[in-house]
């Protein structure tokens, strides 16, 4: 659900968009940190907020980091 948000903000078209790894942090909802493969050797880290259920909102892209590799550790940012 966040692929269109990422493509728009990063000005990229991703033929591959596969989540490889994720971690969570509980805030006013759940913050997901997701490592996503976007090309054969290209990876990005996404920071996605899933609001509380009563807010009836889908996941929202908060921030992202490009230029990552498969071996880069997934950290909070």
PDB file as gemmi writes it, atoms N, CA and C in Angstrom:
CRYST1    1.000    1.000    1.000  90.00  90.00  90.00 P 1                      
ATOM      1  N   UNK A   1       0.802  -1.205   0.000  1.00  0.00           N  
ATOM      2  CA  UNK A   1       0.000   0.000   0.000  1.00  0.00           C  
ATOM      3  C   UNK A   1       0.845   1.269   0.000  1.00  0.00           C  
ATOM      4  N   UNK A   2       2.096   1.169   0.393  1.00  0.00           N  
ATOM      5  CA  UNK A   2       2.939   2.372   0.419  1.00  0.00           C  
ATOM      6  C   UNK A   2       3.792   2.526  -0.830  1.00  0.00           C  
ATOM      7  N   UNK A   3       3.749   1.559  -1.737  1.00  0.00           N  
ATOM      8  CA  UNK A   3       4.562   1.650  -2.951  1.00  0.00           C  
ATOM      9  C   UNK A   3       4.279   2.932  -3.736  1.00  0.00           C  
ATOM     10  N   UNK A   4       3.013   3.277  -4.004  1.00  0.00           N  
ATOM     11  CA  UNK A   4       2.757   4.523  -4.748  1.00  0.00           C  
ATOM     12  C   UNK A   4       3.261   5.763  -3.999  1.00  0.00           C  
ATOM     13  N   UNK A   5       3.147   5.771  -2.670  1.00  0.00           N  
ATOM     14  CA  UNK A   5       3.644   6.901  -1.882  1.00  0.00           C  
ATOM     15  C   UNK A   5       5.158   7.016  -2.037  1.00  0.00           C  
ATOM     16  N   UNK A   6       5.859   5.879  -1.957  1.00  0.00           N  
ATOM     17  CA  UNK A   6       7.314   5.891  -2.091  1.00  0.00           C  
ATOM     18  C   UNK A   6       7.726   6.333  -3.491  1.00  0.00           C  
ATOM     19  N   UNK A   7       7.119   5.745  -4.516  1.00  0.00           N  
ATOM     20  CA  UNK A   7       7.487   6.082  -5.898  1.00  0.00           C  
ATOM     21  C   UNK A   7       7.285   7.565  -6.178  1.00  0.00           C  
ATOM     22  N   UNK A   8       6.223   8.134  -5.652  1.00  0.00           N  
ATOM     23  CA  UNK A   8       5.947   9.552  -5.858  1.00  0.00           C  
ATOM     24  C   UNK A   8       6.981  10.423  -5.147  1.00  0.00           C  
ATOM     25  N   UNK A   9       7.270  10.128  -3.888  1.00  0.00           N  
ATOM     26  CA  UNK A   9       8.200  10.965  -3.113  1.00  0.00           C  
ATOM     27  C   UNK A   9       9.652  10.781  -3.539  1.00  0.00           C  
ATOM     28  N   UNK A  10      10.017   9.567  -3.979  1.00  0.00           N  
ATOM     29  CA  UNK A  10      11.403   9.311  -4.385  1.00  0.00           C  
ATOM     30  C   UNK A  10      11.615   9.544  -5.874  1.00  0.00           C  
ATOM     31  N   UNK A  11      10.535   9.823  -6.593  1.00  0.00           N  
ATOM     32  CA  UNK A  11      10.583  10.021  -8.043  1.00  0.00           C  
ATOM     33  C   UNK A  11      11.224   8.821  -8.732  1.00  0.00           C  
ATOM     34  N   UNK A  12      10.739   7.634  -8.376  1.00  0.00           N  
ATOM     35  CA  UNK A  12      11.242   6.376  -8.940  1.00  0.00           C  
ATOM     36  C   UNK A  12      10.065   5.520  -9.377  1.00  0.00           C  
ATOM     37  N   UNK A  13      10.308   4.663 -10.355  1.00  0.00           N  
ATOM     38  CA  UNK A  13       9.371   3.600 -10.699  1.00  0.00           C  
ATOM     39  C   UNK A  13      10.057   2.291 -10.355  1.00  0.00           C  
ATOM     40  N   UNK A  14       9.451   1.508  -9.504  1.00  0.00           N  
ATOM     41  CA  UNK A  14      10.066   0.271  -9.020  1.00  0.00           C  
ATOM     42  C   UNK A  14       9.396  -0.925  -9.674  1.00  0.00           C  
ATOM     43  N   UNK A  15      10.170  -1.658 -10.469  1.00  0.00           N  
ATOM     44  CA  UNK A  15       9.615  -2.878 -11.063  1.00  0.00           C  
ATOM     45  C   UNK A  15       9.612  -4.001 -10.031  1.00  0.00           C  
ATOM     46  N   UNK A  16      10.516  -3.915  -9.058  1.00  0.00           N  
ATOM     47  CA  UNK A  16      10.560  -4.853  -7.929  1.00  0.00           C  
ATOM     48  C   UNK A  16      10.230  -4.049  -6.687  1.00  0.00           C  
ATOM     49  N   UNK A  17       9.420  -4.595  -5.791  1.00  0.00           N  
ATOM     50  CA  UNK A  17       9.105  -3.930  -4.523  1.00  0.00           C  
ATOM     51  C   UNK A  17       8.772  -5.020  -3.522  1.00  0.00           C  
ATOM     52  N   UNK A  18       9.825  -5.651  -2.992  1.00  0.00           N  
ATOM     53  CA  UNK A  18       9.658  -6.823  -2.131  1.00  0.00           C  
ATOM     54  C   UNK A  18      10.227  -6.548  -0.746  1.00  0.00           C  
ATOM     55  N   UNK A  19       9.391  -6.690   0.269  1.00  0.00           N  
ATOM     56  CA  UNK A  19       9.858  -6.522   1.654  1.00  0.00           C  
ATOM     57  C   UNK A  19      10.761  -7.692   2.010  1.00  0.00           C  
ATOM     58  N   UNK A  20      11.941  -7.384   2.557  1.00  0.00           N  
ATOM     59  CA  UNK A  20      12.928  -8.394   2.911  1.00  0.00           C  
ATOM     60  C   UNK A  20      12.942  -8.630   4.416  1.00  0.00           C  
ATOM     61  N   UNK A  21      12.793  -7.560   5.175  1.00  0.00           N  
ATOM     62  CA  UNK A  21      12.926  -7.623   6.630  1.00  0.00           C  
ATOM     63  C   UNK A  21      12.158  -6.450   7.213  1.00  0.00           C  
ATOM     64  N   UNK A  22      11.685  -6.590   8.463  1.00  0.00           N  
ATOM     65  CA  UNK A  22      11.039  -5.446   9.110  1.00  0.00           C  
ATOM     66  C   UNK A  22      11.214  -5.523  10.614  1.00  0.00           C  
ATOM     67  N   UNK A  23      11.053  -4.382  11.262  1.00  0.00           N  
ATOM     68  CA  UNK A  23      10.990  -4.293  12.712  1.00  0.00           C  
ATOM     69  C   UNK A  23       9.865  -3.329  13.057  1.00  0.00           C  
ATOM     70  N   UNK A  24       9.423  -3.393  14.292  1.00  0.00           N  
ATOM     71  CA  UNK A  24       8.318  -2.522  14.700  1.00  0.00           C  
ATOM     72  C   UNK A  24       8.695  -1.730  15.940  1.00  0.00           C  
ATOM     73  N   UNK A  25       7.986  -0.635  16.110  1.00  0.00           N  
ATOM     74  CA  UNK A  25       8.115   0.208  17.291  1.00  0.00           C  
ATOM     75  C   UNK A  25       6.714   0.691  17.619  1.00  0.00           C  
ATOM     76  N   UNK A  26       6.288   0.502  18.858  1.00  0.00           N  
ATOM     77  CA  UNK A  26       4.954   0.924  19.253  1.00  0.00           C  
ATOM     78  C   UNK A  26       4.985   2.409  19.589  1.00  0.00           C  
ATOM     79  N   UNK A  27       4.142   3.163  18.905  1.00  0.00           N  
ATOM     80  CA  UNK A  27       3.969   4.605  19.145  1.00  0.00           C  
ATOM     81  C   UNK A  27       2.461   4.811  19.245  1.00  0.00           C  
ATOM     82  N   UNK A  28       1.913   5.914  18.802  1.00  0.00           N  
ATOM     83  CA  UNK A  28       0.460   6.071  18.731  1.00  0.00           C  
ATOM     84  C   UNK A  28       0.013   5.323  17.475  1.00  0.00           C  
ATOM     85  N   UNK A  29       0.112   4.020  17.537  1.00  0.00           N  
ATOM     86  CA  UNK A  29      -0.054   3.118  16.406  1.00  0.00           C  
ATOM     87  C   UNK A  29       1.181   2.244  16.364  1.00  0.00           C  
ATOM     88  N   UNK A  30       1.549   1.771  15.210  1.00  0.00           N  
ATOM     89  CA  UNK A  30       2.758   0.967  15.073  1.00  0.00           C  
ATOM     90  C   UNK A  30       3.619   1.546  13.967  1.00  0.00           C  
ATOM     91  N   UNK A  31       4.886   1.793  14.287  1.00  0.00           N  
ATOM     92  CA  UNK A  31       5.842   2.269  13.301  1.00  0.00           C  
ATOM     93  C   UNK A  31       6.587   1.050  12.770  1.00  0.00           C  
ATOM     94  N   UNK A  32       6.548   0.866  11.470  1.00  0.00           N  
ATOM     95  CA  UNK A  32       7.256  -0.238  10.826  1.00  0.00           C  
ATOM     96  C   UNK A  32       8.487   0.305  10.121  1.00  0.00           C  
ATOM     97  N   UNK A  33       9.605  -0.367  10.308  1.00  0.00           N  
ATOM     98  CA  UNK A  33      10.835  -0.079   9.581  1.00  0.00           C  
ATOM     99  C   UNK A  33      11.037  -1.264   8.658  1.00  0.00           C  
ATOM    100  N   UNK A  34      11.018  -1.042   7.360  1.00  0.00           N  
ATOM    101  CA  UNK A  34      10.973  -2.128   6.389  1.00  0.00           C  
ATOM    102  C   UNK A  34      12.104  -1.992   5.383  1.00  0.00           C  
ATOM    103  N   UNK A  35      12.867  -3.074   5.197  1.00  0.00           N  
ATOM    104  CA  UNK A  35      13.888  -3.117   4.145  1.00  0.00           C  
ATOM    105  C   UNK A  35      13.202  -3.676   2.911  1.00  0.00           C  
ATOM    106  N   UNK A  36      13.257  -2.919   1.812  1.00  0.00           N  
ATOM    107  CA  UNK A  36      12.545  -3.295   0.595  1.00  0.00           C  
ATOM    108  C   UNK A  36      13.527  -3.356  -0.569  1.00  0.00           C  
ATOM    109  N   UNK A  37      13.456  -4.456  -1.318  1.00  0.00           N  
ATOM    110  CA  UNK A  37      14.261  -4.580  -2.533  1.00  0.00           C  
ATOM    111  C   UNK A  37      13.516  -3.876  -3.657  1.00  0.00           C  
ATOM    112  N   UNK A  38      14.217  -2.929  -4.336  1.00  0.00           N  
ATOM    113  CA  UNK A  38      13.572  -2.155  -5.398  1.00  0.00           C  
ATOM    114  C   UNK A  38      14.188  -2.400  -6.775  1.00  0.00           C  
ATOM    115  N   UNK A  39      15.309  -3.142  -6.817  1.00  0.00           N  
ATOM    116  CA  UNK A  39      15.924  -3.540  -8.084  1.00  0.00           C  
ATOM    117  C   UNK A  39      16.827  -4.728  -7.786  1.00  0.00           C  
ATOM    118  N   UNK A  40      17.542  -5.208  -8.797  1.00  0.00           N  
ATOM    119  CA  UNK A  40      18.386  -6.384  -8.594  1.00  0.00           C  
ATOM    120  C   UNK A  40      19.328  -6.219  -7.403  1.00  0.00           C  
ATOM    121  N   UNK A  41      19.963  -5.058  -7.288  1.00  0.00           N  
ATOM    122  CA  UNK A  41      20.915  -4.831  -6.195  1.00  0.00           C  
ATOM    123  C   UNK A  41      20.562  -3.603  -5.363  1.00  0.00           C  
ATOM    124  N   UNK A  42      19.395  -3.017  -5.590  1.00  0.00           N  
ATOM    125  CA  UNK A  42      19.015  -1.797  -4.887  1.00  0.00           C  
ATOM    126  C   UNK A  42      18.007  -2.050  -3.783  1.00  0.00           C  
ATOM    127  N   UNK A  43      18.253  -1.412  -2.660  1.00  0.00           N  
ATOM    128  CA  UNK A  43      17.370  -1.557  -1.503  1.00  0.00           C  
ATOM    129  C   UNK A  43      17.082  -0.182  -0.921  1.00  0.00           C  
ATOM    130  N   UNK A  44      15.933  -0.053  -0.281  1.00  0.00           N  
ATOM    131  CA  UNK A  44      15.581   1.154   0.456  1.00  0.00           C  
ATOM    132  C   UNK A  44      15.062   0.731   1.816  1.00  0.00           C  
ATOM    133  N   UNK A  45      15.130   1.642   2.774  1.00  0.00           N  
ATOM    134  CA  UNK A  45      14.538   1.432   4.086  1.00  0.00           C  
ATOM    135  C   UNK A  45      13.362   2.389   4.203  1.00  0.00           C  
ATOM    136  N   UNK A  46      12.210   1.845   4.559  1.00  0.00           N  
ATOM    137  CA  UNK A  46      11.001   2.648   4.696  1.00  0.00           C  
ATOM    138  C   UNK A  46      10.596   2.745   6.158  1.00  0.00           C  
ATOM    139  N   UNK A  47      10.049   3.891   6.523  1.00  0.00           N  
ATOM    140  CA  UNK A  47       9.476   4.102   7.848  1.00  0.00           C  
ATOM    141  C   UNK A  47       7.987   4.348   7.617  1.00  0.00           C  
ATOM    142  N   UNK A  48       7.157   3.421   8.074  1.00  0.00           N  
ATOM    143  CA  UNK A  48       5.729   3.442   7.763  1.00  0.00           C  
ATOM    144  C   UNK A  48       4.921   3.430   9.060  1.00  0.00           C  
ATOM    145  N   UNK A  49       3.973   4.346   9.178  1.00  0.00           N  
ATOM    146  CA  UNK A  49       3.104   4.410  10.353  1.00  0.00           C  
ATOM    147  C   UNK A  49       1.764   3.772  10.037  1.00  0.00           C  
ATOM    148  N   UNK A  50       1.392   2.793  10.876  1.00  0.00           N  
ATOM    149  CA  UNK A  50       0.040   2.223  10.825  1.00  0.00           C  
ATOM    150  C   UNK A  50      -0.693   2.804  12.023  1.00  0.00           C  
ATOM    151  N   UNK A  51      -1.656   3.681  11.749  1.00  0.00           N  
ATOM    152  CA  UNK A  51      -2.388   4.367  12.814  1.00  0.00           C  
ATOM    153  C   UNK A  51      -3.217   3.386  13.636  1.00  0.00           C  
ATOM    154  N   UNK A  52      -3.718   3.871  14.748  1.00  0.00           N  
ATOM    155  CA  UNK A  52      -4.585   3.055  15.593  1.00  0.00           C  
ATOM    156  C   UNK A  52      -5.859   2.685  14.839  1.00  0.00           C  
ATOM    157  N   UNK A  53      -6.423   1.512  15.135  1.00  0.00           N  
ATOM    158  CA  UNK A  53      -7.593   1.022  14.370  1.00  0.00           C  
ATOM    159  C   UNK A  53      -8.776   1.986  14.322  1.00  0.00           C  
ATOM    160  N   UNK A  54      -9.052   2.699  15.408  1.00  0.00           N  
ATOM    161  CA  UNK A  54     -10.222   3.587  15.416  1.00  0.00           C  
ATOM    162  C   UNK A  54     -10.057   4.804  14.498  1.00  0.00           C  
ATOM    163  N   UNK A  55      -8.841   5.048  14.024  1.00  0.00           N  
ATOM    164  CA  UNK A  55      -8.615   6.189  13.129  1.00  0.00           C  
ATOM    165  C   UNK A  55      -8.965   5.867  11.674  1.00  0.00           C  
ATOM    166  N   UNK A  56      -9.156   4.581  11.373  1.00  0.00           N  
ATOM    167  CA  UNK A  56      -9.561   4.140  10.035  1.00  0.00           C  
ATOM    168  C   UNK A  56      -8.683   4.705   8.924  1.00  0.00           C  
ATOM    169  N   UNK A  57      -7.362   4.662   9.120  1.00  0.00           N  
ATOM    170  CA  UNK A  57      -6.437   5.125   8.094  1.00  0.00           C  
ATOM    171  C   UNK A  57      -5.500   3.982   7.733  1.00  0.00           C  
ATOM    172  N   UNK A  58      -5.137   3.919   6.475  1.00  0.00           N  
ATOM    173  CA  UNK A  58      -4.191   2.913   6.025  1.00  0.00           C  
ATOM    174  C   UNK A  58      -2.776   3.303   6.411  1.00  0.00           C  
ATOM    175  N   UNK A  59      -1.816   2.477   6.047  1.00  0.00           N  
ATOM    176  CA  UNK A  59      -0.424   2.786   6.352  1.00  0.00           C  
ATOM    177  C   UNK A  59       0.040   4.044   5.615  1.00  0.00           C  
ATOM    178  N   UNK A  60       0.897   4.796   6.281  1.00  0.00           N  
ATOM    179  CA  UNK A  60       1.377   6.060   5.736  1.00  0.00           C  
ATOM    180  C   UNK A  60       2.905   6.084   5.750  1.00  0.00           C  
ATOM    181  N   UNK A  61       3.501   6.424   4.603  1.00  0.00           N  
ATOM    182  CA  UNK A  61       4.955   6.522   4.506  1.00  0.00           C  
ATOM    183  C   UNK A  61       5.414   7.790   5.222  1.00  0.00           C  
ATOM    184  N   UNK A  62       6.234   7.620   6.269  1.00  0.00           N  
ATOM    185  CA  UNK A  62       6.719   8.744   7.063  1.00  0.00           C  
ATOM    186  C   UNK A  62       8.058   9.232   6.533  1.00  0.00           C  
ATOM    187  N   UNK A  63       8.961   8.303   6.233  1.00  0.00           N  
ATOM    188  CA  UNK A  63      10.301   8.662   5.788  1.00  0.00           C  
ATOM    189  C   UNK A  63      10.891   7.469   5.047  1.00  0.00           C  
ATOM    190  N   UNK A  64      12.002   7.695   4.354  1.00  0.00           N  
ATOM    191  CA  UNK A  64      12.687   6.601   3.671  1.00  0.00           C  
ATOM    192  C   UNK A  64      14.150   6.943   3.501  1.00  0.00           C  
ATOM    193  N   UNK A  65      14.958   5.911   3.315  1.00  0.00           N  
ATOM    194  CA  UNK A  65      16.382   6.065   3.043  1.00  0.00           C  
ATOM    195  C   UNK A  65      16.710   5.246   1.807  1.00  0.00           C  
ATOM    196  N   UNK A  66      17.349   5.863   0.823  1.00  0.00           N  
ATOM    197  CA  UNK A  66      17.720   5.158  -0.398  1.00  0.00           C  
ATOM    198  C   UNK A  66      19.196   4.807  -0.369  1.00  0.00           C  
ATOM    199  N   UNK A  67      19.654   4.092  -1.386  1.00  0.00           N  
ATOM    200  CA  UNK A  67      21.068   3.755  -1.503  1.00  0.00           C  
ATOM    201  C   UNK A  67      21.524   2.695  -0.520  1.00  0.00           C  
ATOM    202  N   UNK A  68      20.627   1.842  -0.114  1.00  0.00           N  
ATOM    203  CA  UNK A  68      20.961   0.793   0.843  1.00  0.00           C  
ATOM    204  C   UNK A  68      21.325  -0.494   0.107  1.00  0.00           C  
ATOM    205  N   UNK A  69      22.014  -1.386   0.814  1.00  0.00           N  
ATOM    206  CA  UNK A  69      22.333  -2.708   0.253  1.00  0.00           C  
ATOM    207  C   UNK A  69      21.631  -3.763   1.104  1.00  0.00           C  
ATOM    208  N   UNK A  70      21.662  -4.999   0.594  1.00  0.00           N  
ATOM    209  CA  UNK A  70      21.008  -6.077   1.342  1.00  0.00           C  
ATOM    210  C   UNK A  70      21.651  -6.275   2.722  1.00  0.00           C  
ATOM    211  N   UNK A  71      22.932  -5.960   2.851  1.00  0.00           N  
ATOM    212  CA  UNK A  71      23.645  -6.181   4.102  1.00  0.00           C  
ATOM    213  C   UNK A  71      23.550  -5.023   5.094  1.00  0.00           C  
ATOM    214  N   UNK A  72      23.025  -3.878   4.667  1.00  0.00           N  
ATOM    215  CA  UNK A  72      22.905  -2.756   5.600  1.00  0.00           C  
ATOM    216  C   UNK A  72      21.926  -3.117   6.721  1.00  0.00           C  
ATOM    217  N   UNK A  73      22.301  -2.843   7.983  1.00  0.00           N  
ATOM    218  CA  UNK A  73      21.397  -3.161   9.086  1.00  0.00           C  
ATOM    219  C   UNK A  73      20.168  -2.254   9.042  1.00  0.00           C  
ATOM    220  N   UNK A  74      19.034  -2.824   9.398  1.00  0.00           N  
ATOM    221  CA  UNK A  74      17.787  -2.084   9.461  1.00  0.00           C  
ATOM    222  C   UNK A  74      17.696  -1.457  10.855  1.00  0.00           C  
ATOM    223  N   UNK A  75      17.834  -0.139  10.922  1.00  0.00           N  
ATOM    224  CA  UNK A  75      17.843   0.571  12.203  1.00  0.00           C  
ATOM    225  C   UNK A  75      16.710   1.583  12.260  1.00  0.00           C  
ATOM    226  N   UNK A  76      16.412   2.024  13.462  1.00  0.00           N  
ATOM    227  CA  UNK A  76      15.403   3.089  13.636  1.00  0.00           C  
ATOM    228  C   UNK A  76      15.988   4.382  13.099  1.00  0.00           C  
ATOM    229  N   UNK A  77      15.159   5.162  12.413  1.00  0.00           N  
ATOM    230  CA  UNK A  77      15.603   6.463  11.916  1.00  0.00           C  
ATOM    231  C   UNK A  77      14.456   7.448  11.940  1.00  0.00           C  
TER     232      UNK A  77                                                      
END                                                                             
